[in-house]
Amino acid sequence: MLENFNFRVIWEYMPLYGQCFFATLWLSALSLLGAVLVGILACGMRLSQSRLLSWPAGIYIESIRSTPLLAQLYFFYFGLPSLGIMLPEWVTGVFALTLNSGAYYAEIIRSGIQAIHFGQIEAGISSGLSYFQRMRYIVLPQALGMTVRPMLGQAIVLVKDSSLLSLISIMELTRAGQLLTSERFMPAEGFLTTAAFYLVIYYLLKAFSNWSEKRLIFKEAF
C-alpha cells in the first residue's frame, strides 16, 4: 500500500492543510465556547420552576436533538438568506455548531447538577449564600467536574461535525482533503492526511481533559 502512497503530493499540500488545520481549531474552539455558554443557559432555564423559562428551553433542546445537524446547517445557510438575514459562511457554520452542541451540553450539565446531593445546596442556603453564589461555588464546579468526560466526548463530536462546514465552502480540514482529491485524484492521500490532523486534535482535547479533570473534580478526604 505504502509503495503507491505519494508523500510528495502530501508535502506539497501541507501549507493548505496547515491553514485548514488552524481554521478547524478556531472554528471548533469558538463553537465550543458558545455551545458551553448556551448549554449552561439552557440548562438553567430548563431547571427553572417557571414554565415561561423551562418550556422554551425544553423545546429548543428536544428540537435540536431530534433533527440532524446537516439539516440545521442547510436551514441556516439557505433558509436565513430567504428571510433577509445574510451572514458570512463562517458565522453560519459557528452558529449551527453552537446551537447543535449547546442542546447536548445542556443535558450533560443538567445530569451533573441533578447528581449533586441536595444537602450541599441546603448547606449553602443555611450559610447565607445567594442562588448565584451557590451555583458559582457549590453546584457548577462539581457538576462540571463530574461531567468532564462526557463534555470531552461532545467536544470531539463537535470537532468531527465541523467537517460538515466543507459543504458550505468553508476552508477547513475536510475541504483540504476534497481539494487534493479533486485536483490530483488521490483520495487516499487526501483523506488519510485529513484523518491524521483530526487525530492530533483528538489527543489535544484528551490531554486538556486529563489536565482539567484533576482540577475540577471534588474528591472527598478520608
N, C-alpha and C positions, 0 to 999 in steps of 0.2 A: 504493500500500500504506500509506504513512505517513498519508494523509488519514483512514484508518479506524482508525489506531492511537490508543488512548486513553491519553495520557500522564498525564491527571489521575488515572485509577484507579491507575496505577503509583505515582504520587507518594503517593496515599492509603495504599497498602500498603507504602510504603517503610520505616516503622518495623518492620513484621513482617519484611521482607527483611533489614533491618539486624540484628535479633535472630537470625534464622536464619543469616545470614552468619557472625556470630561463633560461633554454635553449631557450624556446619560447621568453622570454623577450629580450635576447641579439641578437637572430637571427632577430627578428622583428625590434629592435632598429637599428641594423646595416643596414638592408634592408631599413628602413625608412629614415635614414640619406642619404644613397646612392640614394634613389628614389627622395628625395627633391633636391639634387645636380644635378642629371640627369634631373629632371624636369625643374629646373632653366636654365640649359644649353640648353636643347631642346627648351624651350620657347624663350630664347634669339635668338637662331638660326632661329626659325620659324618667329619671328617678324622682322628678318633682311631683308633689302632691296635687299640683294644679293641672287640670286637664288641658287648659289652654297651652301649656308647655309640653306636657307628656304626649299628647296626641300628634302634634306636628312632628315631633322627634321620632315617634314610632312609625309614622307614615313614611318619613324620609328613610329611616333605616331599613324598613321592610321592602320599600320600592327599589332601593339601590341593590340590596342583597338578592332580590328576586329577578333582576334583569342583568344581562351580560354587559361587561364593560365596553365591548365593541359597539353595541347599540347605543350606549350612553355617549361614547365618543363621537359617533356619527351624528347623534342628535345635536350635540353642542357645535360640531363643526359645520353641519349642513343646515340644522334647524334654526340656530340663533341668527344667522345672516338673513334668513327669510322673515324673521321677526324684526329686522332692522338693527340687530346687535352685531357689530363687526368687531372681532377680536383677532389678534395675531395667532398664528398656528400654535406657538409655544404656550401662550396663555390658555388657549383652548385645551391643549393637552394636559397642562398642570391642573387646570380647573377640573377636568374629568377625573384624573387620577386622585386628586384631593377628595372630591365628593365620594368617589367609589370606596377608597380605603378608609375614609372617615367613618363610614357606616360600620365597617368591621371593627375599627378601633373603638367605637362607642360601645359595642357589645363586649369586646375584650376587657375594657376598663370597667364596665358595669359588673362583669363577673368578678373582677378583683375587688371592687368596692363591697359587693354583697358577701364576699368571703371574709370580710373583717368582722370580728366579734363585736356585737352591739355594745358590750360592756366597755370597750375602749371609747366609743363615742359618748356613752353616758359619763365616763370619767372626764372627758373633755368638757362636757356640759357643766358638770359639778365644779370643774376648775375655773369656770367663768369664760371659757373660750367661745368666741362667736362662731357662727356657721362657717365663715370663710377661713377662720383660724383653724377650726377642726379639720377642714378639707386640706389646708396647707400643711399642717404639722402632723396630723394623725392619719387621715384617710388616704390622700393621694400618694404620699411616699410609699406606704405599704402596698397600695393597690398596684402602683407602677412596678414596685419591686417584685411582687408576686406574678406579674404578667410580662416580665421581660422577654421570656422565651416565646410566648405566642405573639408578642408585638414584633419580635425579630422575624418570626415566620411571616407575618403580614408585611413587614418591610421588604423581605425577599420577594414576596409575591408582587408587591408594588414595583420593584425594580424590573422584574420579568415582564410585568404588564406594560412597562414603559416601551417595550418593543412594538406595541400596537401604534405608537405615535409615528412610526415609519409610514403608516397608511395615510397619514395626513401630511406627508412630505417633510417631517421634522428630521433633521440630521442627527441621528443617534446610532448606537451600535448596530442594530439590525439593518438600518438603512445603509450603513457602510458595507455590510455583507451583501446586500442587494445590489449595490453599485458595482462591487467587484465581480459579482456573478454576471450581471448584465453586460459589463464591459469586456470581461475576459472569459466568460462562460466557464468559471471554475467554482461551482457551488461548494465543493468540499473545502477548498481553501478559504472561501469567503465566510461560510457559516461556522466552520470549526474555529476560526480565529475569533469570530463574534462570541461563540460559546466560551472561549478561553478568557475573554475580557469579562464576561458575566461571572465567571468563576472567581476572578480576582475580587470583584465587588462583593460576592458572597462571603469570602474569607475576611474582607474588611469589616463587613457587618457582624460576622461571627466574633471577631476579635473585640469589637466595640461592645457586643452583648456580654461577653465574659468580663470585660472591664467594668461595665455599668452594673452588672448583676451583683458584684461583690460590694458595691456601694449603696445599692438601693434596698436590697432585701434586709429586713429586720430579723436578726437572729436572737433567739431567747438565750439568756445566760443562765446556766445551771450552777 
